Amino acid sequence: MKCIADIKVLRELLKQWRIAGESIAFVPTMGNLHAGHLQLVNTAKAQADRVVVSIFVNPTQFGVGEDFSLYPRTEHADQEKLQDVGVDVVFMPSVEEVYPVNELTKVSVSQVSENHCGAARPGHFDGVATVVCKLFNIVQPDKAFFGEKDFQQLTVINAMVADLNLPVDIVSVPTVRELDGLAMSSRNSYLTVEQREQAPQLYQSLCAAKALIRDKKIAYVDIEKQQTKFLAEQGFRPDYFSICRRYDLKTAEQGDTEIVILVAAKIGKTRLIDNIQVDIEN
Ligand code: AMP
């Protein structure tokens, strides 16, 4: 496995692979790798000749007062994990390599970026779309792999790729969970022992809402209120609990068939997000 920090060096290697007719898969990450990230890598390996993983904690997707400087950086352990699963290249650029000048261009995806996490974290999805667009232009992969764990992010990336005719196939990978249901996340390491015991209730609230939606007896807005109240009673500070249409993340109505329930809530200082998909037969 090669560790490359320099865009020119990476491009030279990628060029050789392309000349040899090899397909290239790309998995962008912010590091502090866990089994969720490795599931993306393994899915990528099965679908391409070469796999590039990036590790880059992108400053432009963090707001003022968010955890950019505290975000867990575990580069050595990450490299070992990627080596073990047989990644070809880990691309670990510096902030200056990715943003060498004060850039005048950004990628902004309207509508699907605006509600849910977009409302709570202004500018976050502009930062995500811009860095992913830049990374796509650097790597020029055939396929790129994203987790359903960050469902709104996936929706934003899909819209960007479609709208800008980017020549890359986006592959989504289901959320990997701990045994008690908690979605794996680098931010889980911020939780105290007590908070870690509480945290699976986020997924439990999603499962309860899914069952209620399938039951078809309670209006969606009441399910949202009920689960928000449940989370608050368990000591969370819920940010949103939203039953949405999968394709545009707008409020779902009775009769919609492809639904995603999105939740974000804080425990102490840690903000956790999760989601669950529901298919309804009318
Ligand atoms: P991050 O390092 O948090 O930016 O995540 C990098 C990629 O891994 C994103 O596409 C995430 O959606 C994905 N990811 C993070 N956690 C999980 C998980 N528990 N299951 C599946 N994919 C995940």
Boltz pocket constraint, residues with backbone or C-beta under 6 A from the ligand:
constraints:
  - pocket:
      binder: B
      contacts: [[A, 28], [A, 29], [A, 30], [A, 31], [A, 36], [A, 37], [A, 39], [A, 40], [A, 145], [A, 146], [A, 147], [A, 148], [A, 149], [A, 150], [A, 173], [A, 174], [A, 175], [A, 176], [A, 177], [A, 183], [A, 184], [A, 185], [A, 186]]
      max_distance: 6.0
